[in-house]
Amino acid sequence: MEIGLDLGTSSVIAVLCRDGRMLGEATHPLTTRSPMPYASEQDPADWWQAVLRVLADLLAPLSASDRQDIAAIGLSGQMHGAVLLDATDQVLRPTMLWNDGRAHAECADLARSLPQIGQIAGVPPLPGFTAPKLLWLSRHAPQDHARIAHVLLPKDYIGLRLHGGHVTDPSDAAGTLWFDQAARRWSDALCAASATDPRWLPELRAGHEVAGPLLPQVAEALGLRPGLPVVTGGGDAATGAVSVGAVEPGAGLISLGTSAQLLVAGDSYTPNPARFVHAFAHTLPDRWVQMAAMLNGARPLAWFAGIAGAQIGPLLAEAEATDPARVPLFLPYLTGERSPHGDPHIRGAFFGLEDSTSRAAMMRAAVEAVAFCFADAFASFDSPAQDPGPLPALGGGARSDFLLQVLADVTGHAVYRPEGAPAGPAIGAARLAALALGRISRTDLAQRPVPTQLFTPRDAPALRARLDRWRALYAALRPLSLP
């Protein structure tokens, strides 16, 4: 058996698999803090406690002998976060996350100092990436910057606590803005431009390679075999791709977690920085991805449910039943946006509210807005994403039939829910662990999952008209959001 461990933004998920097929699952929630405008932070100590809790819950039903049958742990996690460590591996400050926008001025400076940065790093500078955060820290928290000895990505900090080493994979490295995507190595030029010492950066290993053996004290605490392999894994976009066989050219997916992605795998590096399509290394050798990355995936739905004081499931049912002719427009940009706008300043807004507007109508507007974002994502791609065939949907948002049907209607692309969709990245991490052990092959890894439910596009002229108005609303409000 293998464990797949995914450090998300809203929760930690652990799955137990046998040769990549899920047998059990456990989850534990996480919270995010925003101590100042543009800020989004989490404490790595909270991650580690959540990991210990979720692993204990996952393993609780197993006997001592069954625990000894667990052969490896694979890792996945939210990308781009800057985990700063001193020379003794102590965390220096809360981690600035993928949706932290404080480094927007530093992004402009990086673009001026390295005009070719988008071609090297696969995407223009955006404040959520790790390198601009280091430049921001050098200017705004120099006392912390001066003490840095190591910089890790979030899942690799969990790896450090599990195996004791500083290791990452190409897919997580790809999201830092320090990575030469074509050469698949750290770039001295990108490091120099962002106040980063290359010696701070972790060792690179492919996602199916072993990062290190499980530390004895962790093994003892969990009742696992000491020294079992901890497999490097990948960033959550890449491990989600692994979970649904998106490892060969043309295979794609959509992800509806806290953030959202439209991803298509390929066997060559094809940057498209002008459209803010991310051209990143995959976690496997000789593979890359093109990806539209939206900062606001299913999160606006959970946010509005919280504002409305309702459970998200019943509120989605209300939204589906409400009259679509009396629904306002909603911009879902709660933390700015990447693809296709590259706009860290835009924020959310409702337009067209009436005194008769209900919470159901506002929730329906939020569902439509998530689908509209995917329409923008498809439009930002070149030809490889124009006819990808039915796409598997991953993440917590994939639980909703209503959301998936609206997404299909708006984009004109069929989507389907595979088994284990909400836990996709964790399953992908377990599959990488199985690959590392030789229990499955690269050919096995490329197998696409069987749909549990298919959502085909319906004729929706009213939705397409609303999409045009929604795009016009962004254009109208954008000047008001600039600092």
PLY file of the C-alpha trace (Angstrom):
ply
format ascii 1.0
element vertex 483
property float x
property float y
property float z
element edge 482
property int vertex1
property int vertex2
end_header
0.00 0.00 0.00
1.00 3.63 -0.56
0.03 6.88 1.16
-0.64 10.00 -0.89
-0.46 13.23 1.11
-1.73 16.54 -0.32
-1.14 19.83 1.52
-3.92 22.01 0.12
-4.88 25.57 1.01
-8.15 24.77 2.78
-7.27 21.28 4.01
-4.74 18.47 4.18
-5.90 15.27 2.49
-4.33 11.83 2.91
-5.31 8.75 0.92
-4.38 5.11 1.27
-3.94 3.32 -2.05
-2.88 -0.01 -3.40
-0.97 0.34 -6.67
-2.61 3.74 -7.15
-6.22 2.70 -6.40
-7.77 4.47 -3.41
-8.73 2.39 -0.36
-9.25 5.10 2.28
-9.20 8.86 2.83
-8.88 11.37 5.68
-8.89 15.17 5.75
-8.23 18.01 8.18
-9.06 21.71 7.60
-6.63 24.62 7.43
-7.19 28.35 7.85
-5.60 31.30 6.06
-4.80 34.72 7.51
-4.64 38.13 5.83
-2.85 40.51 8.24
-2.68 43.37 5.71
-4.03 44.24 2.25
-2.92 41.76 -0.46
-1.58 39.35 2.21
-2.40 35.64 2.39
-0.43 33.57 4.90
-0.34 30.25 6.71
1.91 28.94 9.47
3.92 25.81 8.52
3.56 24.60 12.12
-0.18 24.33 11.48
0.51 22.29 8.34
2.63 19.81 10.24
0.09 19.35 13.01
-2.62 18.83 10.40
-0.44 16.26 8.61
0.10 14.30 11.83
-3.63 14.45 12.57
-4.71 13.34 9.10
-2.18 10.50 8.97
-3.30 9.29 12.39
-6.93 9.33 11.21
-6.06 7.52 7.98
-4.10 4.81 9.78
-6.46 4.37 12.76
-8.52 1.54 11.17
-5.37 -0.45 10.29
-3.81 -3.14 12.41
-0.13 -2.98 13.33
0.69 -5.58 10.69
-1.28 -3.71 8.01
0.67 -0.55 8.82
3.88 -2.45 8.16
2.57 -3.20 4.65
2.64 0.49 3.76
5.59 0.77 1.42
5.93 4.49 0.54
4.55 8.01 1.02
4.10 10.37 -1.94
3.75 14.14 -1.59
1.64 16.84 -3.22
0.91 20.40 -2.23
-0.14 23.95 -2.95
2.45 25.70 -5.09
4.46 28.93 -4.95
4.51 29.48 -1.17
7.80 30.76 0.33
8.77 28.65 3.34
11.84 30.43 4.75
14.20 28.51 7.03
17.30 29.49 8.98
20.50 27.43 9.22
18.88 25.10 11.79
15.76 24.57 9.61
13.58 26.73 11.86
10.78 28.64 10.12
11.53 32.37 10.03
8.04 33.78 9.41
4.56 32.78 8.22
4.53 31.54 4.64
3.35 33.94 1.94
0.99 31.81 -0.18
0.24 31.45 -3.89
-2.51 34.08 -3.67
-0.45 36.64 -1.73
-0.31 39.81 -3.82
2.09 42.02 -1.88
4.94 41.68 -4.40
3.14 43.35 -7.32
5.65 46.22 -7.55
8.52 43.73 -7.48
6.97 41.92 -10.45
7.13 45.11 -12.48
10.77 45.52 -11.49
11.58 41.95 -12.55
9.90 42.44 -15.91
11.96 45.60 -16.52
15.26 44.08 -15.41
14.78 40.80 -17.34
12.57 41.41 -20.41
13.00 37.76 -21.46
11.81 36.39 -18.12
8.53 35.02 -19.50
10.38 32.93 -22.07
12.80 31.54 -19.47
10.39 30.98 -16.58
7.33 30.08 -18.65
5.14 32.96 -17.52
5.59 36.70 -16.82
6.23 37.78 -13.23
3.13 37.56 -11.04
3.10 38.32 -7.30
1.96 34.86 -6.22
5.19 33.26 -7.42
8.02 32.65 -5.01
10.80 34.77 -6.50
8.96 38.13 -6.28
8.19 37.35 -2.64
11.92 37.09 -1.89
12.55 40.43 -3.56
9.67 41.94 -1.53
11.13 40.51 1.69
14.56 41.95 0.92
12.93 45.40 0.85
10.21 45.12 3.51
11.57 42.54 5.98
15.35 42.67 5.55
15.93 41.22 9.02
14.18 38.01 7.94
15.76 37.98 4.50
19.24 38.21 6.05
18.67 35.00 8.05
17.54 32.78 5.15
19.51 29.58 4.73
16.92 27.50 2.84
13.74 28.19 0.83
11.25 25.36 0.37
7.87 24.97 -1.29
4.99 23.95 1.02
4.93 20.22 0.22
8.72 20.12 0.49
8.56 21.51 4.01
6.36 18.53 4.88
8.98 16.41 3.14
11.66 17.95 5.36
9.67 17.00 8.45
9.18 13.46 7.11
12.66 12.64 5.73
14.94 15.48 6.82
16.16 16.68 3.40
15.76 19.78 1.21
14.30 18.33 -1.99
11.77 19.46 -4.60
10.56 18.30 -7.99
10.47 20.07 -11.39
6.74 20.89 -11.27
6.98 22.75 -7.95
10.27 24.34 -9.00
8.50 25.47 -12.18
6.17 27.68 -10.16
8.87 29.67 -8.39
10.03 31.99 -11.23
13.60 30.77 -10.48
13.37 27.80 -12.86
14.70 27.61 -16.41
11.86 25.53 -17.83
13.56 24.44 -21.05
16.79 23.40 -19.30
14.91 22.13 -16.19
17.36 23.65 -13.73
17.63 26.64 -11.40
18.51 29.86 -13.24
21.32 32.00 -11.82
19.98 35.01 -13.73
16.47 34.69 -12.25
17.91 34.22 -8.76
20.18 37.26 -9.09
17.30 39.45 -10.22
15.15 38.46 -7.22
17.59 38.80 -4.30
17.93 35.02 -4.01
21.08 33.02 -3.30
20.93 29.84 -5.44
22.45 27.94 -2.51
19.16 28.43 -0.65
17.24 26.35 -3.18
16.48 22.65 -2.75
17.87 19.70 -4.70
15.85 18.72 -7.78
14.53 15.18 -8.22
11.79 13.83 -10.48
8.40 13.30 -8.91
8.72 9.51 -8.92
12.15 9.51 -7.29
12.76 8.94 -3.59
13.46 12.12 -1.64
14.61 10.27 1.50
13.73 7.61 4.10
11.07 8.26 6.73
12.69 9.53 9.92
12.66 7.05 12.83
10.83 9.34 15.24
8.01 9.99 12.74
7.75 6.29 11.91
7.47 5.44 15.59
4.79 8.05 16.22
2.65 6.72 13.36
3.41 3.02 13.71
4.99 2.88 10.26
8.09 1.05 9.14
11.23 3.15 9.76
13.08 4.09 6.62
10.17 3.57 4.21
10.66 5.75 1.10
9.21 9.25 0.97
8.73 9.98 -2.72
9.31 13.54 -3.96
5.88 13.98 -5.59
4.81 17.23 -7.21
2.93 20.48 -7.06
-0.82 19.91 -6.81
-1.48 20.78 -10.45
1.00 18.13 -11.61
-0.10 15.45 -9.16
-3.71 16.11 -10.08
-2.67 15.52 -13.69
-0.99 12.25 -12.69
-4.18 11.10 -10.95
-6.15 11.28 -14.23
-3.48 10.19 -16.69
-2.65 13.67 -17.98
1.00 12.75 -18.53
1.04 12.26 -22.32
0.69 14.96 -25.02
-2.83 16.29 -25.42
-4.26 14.82 -22.22
-5.81 17.47 -19.99
-7.97 18.23 -16.97
-9.78 20.96 -15.12
-9.26 21.51 -11.41
-11.78 23.17 -9.10
-10.03 23.52 -5.78
-9.51 26.77 -3.87
-7.86 27.92 -7.10
-8.66 26.54 -10.57
-6.66 25.26 -13.52
-7.13 24.20 -17.10
-4.11 22.00 -17.87
-2.92 20.17 -20.99
0.19 17.96 -20.97
2.83 18.01 -23.70
6.26 16.69 -24.60
7.88 20.05 -25.39
8.29 23.46 -23.81
5.93 25.93 -25.53
5.74 29.23 -23.62
2.89 31.67 -24.27
3.60 34.49 -21.80
1.54 37.11 -23.61
-1.67 35.23 -22.68
-0.56 34.39 -19.10
-0.74 30.69 -19.98
1.78 28.97 -17.68
4.29 26.75 -19.54
5.72 24.61 -16.75
7.78 21.47 -16.36
5.72 18.43 -15.41
6.78 16.35 -12.42
7.90 13.53 -14.77
10.96 13.65 -17.05
10.54 14.93 -20.63
7.05 16.29 -20.01
5.71 19.81 -19.70
2.27 21.34 -19.25
0.42 24.38 -20.50
-1.91 25.70 -17.86
-4.35 28.54 -17.39
-4.29 29.22 -13.65
-7.11 31.11 -11.95
-6.66 32.32 -8.38
-10.36 31.92 -7.62
-11.65 28.41 -8.28
-14.38 27.00 -6.06
-13.31 29.34 -3.24
-15.89 32.08 -4.13
-18.66 29.52 -3.61
-17.41 28.63 -0.13
-16.83 32.32 0.62
-20.37 33.33 -0.29
-21.88 30.38 1.58
-20.04 31.64 4.65
-21.28 35.19 4.11
-24.84 33.88 3.68
-24.56 31.70 6.81
-25.49 28.60 4.82
-24.06 25.18 4.07
-22.63 25.13 0.57
-24.54 22.02 -0.61
-28.06 23.24 0.23
-27.22 26.72 -1.03
-26.11 25.30 -4.39
-29.45 23.47 -4.58
-31.25 26.77 -3.97
-29.15 28.43 -6.65
-29.95 25.76 -9.22
-33.70 26.17 -8.58
-33.77 29.98 -8.74
-34.97 31.96 -11.78
-31.88 32.52 -13.99
-33.48 35.66 -15.47
-33.14 37.53 -12.15
-29.49 36.72 -11.39
-26.88 39.49 -10.97
-23.35 39.35 -12.35
-20.45 38.52 -10.05
-16.74 39.08 -10.48
-15.11 36.29 -8.41
-11.68 37.91 -8.08
-11.39 37.81 -4.29
-7.57 37.72 -4.42
-6.86 39.22 -7.85
-6.43 37.08 -10.96
-3.75 35.38 -13.04
-4.98 33.84 -16.30
-5.87 35.59 -18.52
-5.54 39.03 -16.91
-2.38 39.00 -14.80
-4.16 41.48 -12.52
-3.29 41.39 -8.79
-5.43 44.46 -8.04
-8.90 43.49 -9.28
-11.34 42.42 -6.57
-14.77 40.80 -6.38
-18.02 42.62 -7.07
-21.74 41.98 -7.58
-23.52 44.05 -10.23
-27.24 44.21 -10.92
-28.52 43.68 -7.38
-32.23 44.41 -6.77
-34.18 44.56 -3.55
-35.69 41.24 -4.63
-32.27 39.57 -5.12
-32.01 36.45 -2.99
-29.02 34.60 -1.65
-29.88 31.85 -4.13
-29.58 34.28 -7.03
-26.24 35.56 -5.71
-24.94 32.00 -5.34
-26.03 31.23 -8.90
-24.08 34.32 -10.02
-21.01 32.92 -8.26
-21.42 29.53 -9.99
-21.73 31.23 -13.36
-18.66 33.35 -12.64
-16.51 30.27 -12.00
-17.67 28.88 -15.34
-17.02 32.21 -17.07
-13.44 32.10 -15.78
-13.00 28.76 -17.54
-14.39 30.26 -20.74
-11.61 32.85 -20.49
-9.12 30.05 -19.80
-10.07 28.10 -22.93
-9.91 31.29 -24.99
-6.38 32.03 -23.75
-4.95 28.77 -25.12
-3.62 28.19 -28.60
-4.93 25.27 -30.67
-3.92 22.33 -28.37
-6.71 23.18 -25.90
-9.42 24.02 -28.40
-10.71 20.43 -28.77
-9.30 18.38 -25.90
-12.23 15.97 -25.68
-14.11 15.35 -22.40
-12.01 16.58 -19.49
-11.91 15.07 -15.99
-12.76 17.53 -13.22
-10.86 17.42 -9.92
-11.08 19.23 -6.59
-13.83 19.98 -4.13
-15.85 21.91 -6.71
-16.15 18.73 -8.78
-18.63 17.41 -6.21
-21.32 19.75 -7.62
-23.36 18.48 -10.60
-24.76 21.98 -11.01
-21.35 23.63 -11.29
-20.03 21.03 -13.74
-23.12 21.32 -15.96
-22.95 25.13 -16.06
-19.23 24.91 -16.82
-19.92 22.57 -19.74
-22.72 24.83 -21.02
-20.62 27.99 -20.85
-17.40 26.59 -22.34
-18.94 24.20 -24.86
-16.62 21.43 -23.62
-17.76 18.18 -22.03
-16.45 17.45 -18.55
-16.73 14.39 -16.36
-16.29 13.44 -12.74
-13.83 10.57 -12.19
-13.77 8.39 -9.10
-11.99 10.14 -6.22
-12.24 13.56 -7.90
-11.99 15.70 -4.71
-8.80 13.88 -3.64
-7.13 13.94 -7.07
-3.72 15.41 -6.11
-3.36 13.05 -3.14
-4.19 10.09 -5.40
-1.62 11.38 -7.90
1.00 11.50 -5.14
0.20 7.89 -4.22
0.48 6.87 -7.89
3.92 8.48 -8.07
4.89 6.49 -4.99
3.65 3.30 -6.67
5.68 4.19 -9.77
8.77 4.71 -7.60
8.30 1.22 -6.16
7.88 -0.33 -9.62
4.31 -1.39 -8.85
2.91 0.50 -11.82
4.52 1.63 -15.08
4.56 4.89 -17.03
2.04 3.24 -19.35
-0.24 2.52 -16.38
0.17 6.12 -15.27
-1.19 7.37 -18.61
-4.48 5.47 -18.32
-7.44 7.87 -18.24
-10.06 7.27 -15.53
-13.54 5.98 -16.22
-16.20 8.72 -15.82
-18.65 8.29 -12.99
-20.80 11.05 -14.53
-20.51 12.95 -17.82
-21.72 16.52 -18.37
-22.21 17.46 -22.03
-22.80 21.03 -23.24
-26.36 22.20 -23.78
-27.42 25.08 -26.01
-27.24 28.13 -23.72
-27.55 31.44 -25.65
-28.59 33.35 -22.50
-25.44 32.23 -20.68
-23.24 33.22 -23.62
-24.84 36.67 -23.62
-24.19 36.96 -19.89
-20.57 35.96 -20.50
-20.17 38.96 -22.83
-21.65 41.29 -20.21
-19.46 39.73 -17.51
-16.32 40.37 -19.55
-17.46 43.96 -20.11
-17.98 44.34 -16.34
-14.35 43.39 -15.68
-13.16 45.91 -18.27
-15.34 48.63 -16.72
-14.25 48.02 -13.13
-10.57 47.36 -13.74
-9.58 51.08 -13.68
-11.27 51.48 -10.29
-9.20 48.71 -8.75
-5.75 50.11 -9.55
-3.80 51.29 -6.48
0 1
1 2
2 3
3 4
4 5
5 6
6 7
7 8
8 9
9 10
10 11
11 12
12 13
13 14
14 15
15 16
16 17
17 18
18 19
19 20
20 21
21 22
22 23
23 24
24 25
25 26
26 27
27 28
28 29
29 30
30 31
31 32
32 33
33 34
34 35
35 36
36 37
37 38
38 39
39 40
40 41
41 42
42 43
43 44
44 45
45 46
46 47
47 48
48 49
49 50
50 51
51 52
52 53
53 54
54 55
55 56
56 57
57 58
58 59
59 60
60 61
61 62
62 63
63 64
64 65
65 66
66 67
67 68
68 69
69 70
70 71
71 72
72 73
73 74
74 75
75 76
76 77
77 78
78 79
79 80
80 81
81 82
82 83
83 84
84 85
85 86
86 87
87 88
88 89
89 90
90 91
91 92
92 93
93 94
94 95
95 96
96 97
97 98
98 99
99 100
100 101
101 102
102 103
103 104
104 105
105 106
106 107
107 108
108 109
109 110
110 111
111 112
112 113
113 114
114 115
115 116
116 117
117 118
118 119
119 120
120 121
121 122
122 123
123 124
124 125
125 126
126 127
127 128
128 129
129 130
130 131
131 132
132 133
133 134
134 135
135 136
136 137
137 138
138 139
139 140
140 141
141 142
142 143
143 144
144 145
145 146
146 147
147 148
148 149
149 150
150 151
151 152
152 153
153 154
154 155
155 156
156 157
157 158
158 159
159 160
160 161
161 162
162 163
163 164
164 165
165 166
166 167
167 168
168 169
169 170
170 171
171 172
172 173
173 174
174 175
175 176
176 177
177 178
178 179
179 180
180 181
181 182
182 183
183 184
184 185
185 186
186 187
187 188
188 189
189 190
190 191
191 192
192 193
193 194
194 195
195 196
196 197
197 198
198 199
199 200
200 201
201 202
202 203
203 204
204 205
205 206
206 207
207 208
208 209
209 210
210 211
211 212
212 213
213 214
214 215
215 216
216 217
217 218
218 219
219 220
220 221
221 222
222 223
223 224
224 225
225 226
226 227
227 228
228 229
229 230
230 231
231 232
232 233
233 234
234 235
235 236
236 237
237 238
238 239
239 240
240 241
241 242
242 243
243 244
244 245
245 246
246 247
247 248
248 249
249 250
250 251
251 252
252 253
253 254
254 255
255 256
256 257
257 258
258 259
259 260
260 261
261 262
262 263
263 264
264 265
265 266
266 267
267 268
268 269
269 270
270 271
271 272
272 273
273 274
274 275
275 276
276 277
277 278
278 279
279 280
280 281
281 282
282 283
283 284
284 285
285 286
286 287
287 288
288 289
289 290
290 291
291 292
292 293
293 294
294 295
295 296
296 297
297 298
298 299
299 300
300 301
301 302
302 303
303 304
304 305
305 306
306 307
307 308
308 309
309 310
310 311
311 312
312 313
313 314
314 315
315 316
316 317
317 318
318 319
319 320
320 321
321 322
322 323
323 324
324 325
325 326
326 327
327 328
328 329
329 330
330 331
331 332
332 333
333 334
334 335
335 336
336 337
337 338
338 339
339 340
340 341
341 342
342 343
343 344
344 345
345 346
346 347
347 348
348 349
349 350
350 351
351 352
352 353
353 354
354 355
355 356
356 357
357 358
358 359
359 360
360 361
361 362
362 363
363 364
364 365
365 366
366 367
367 368
368 369
369 370
370 371
371 372
372 373
373 374
374 375
375 376
376 377
377 378
378 379
379 380
380 381
381 382
382 383
383 384
384 385
385 386
386 387
387 388
388 389
389 390
390 391
391 392
392 393
393 394
394 395
395 396
396 397
397 398
398 399
399 400
400 401
401 402
402 403
403 404
404 405
405 406
406 407
407 408
408 409
409 410
410 411
411 412
412 413
413 414
414 415
415 416
416 417
417 418
418 419
419 420
420 421
421 422
422 423
423 424
424 425
425 426
426 427
427 428
428 429
429 430
430 431
431 432
432 433
433 434
434 435
435 436
436 437
437 438
438 439
439 440
440 441
441 442
442 443
443 444
444 445
445 446
446 447
447 448
448 449
449 450
450 451
451 452
452 453
453 454
454 455
455 456
456 457
457 458
458 459
459 460
460 461
461 462
462 463
463 464
464 465
465 466
466 467
467 468
468 469
469 470
470 471
471 472
472 473
473 474
474 475
475 476
476 477
477 478
478 479
479 480
480 481
481 482
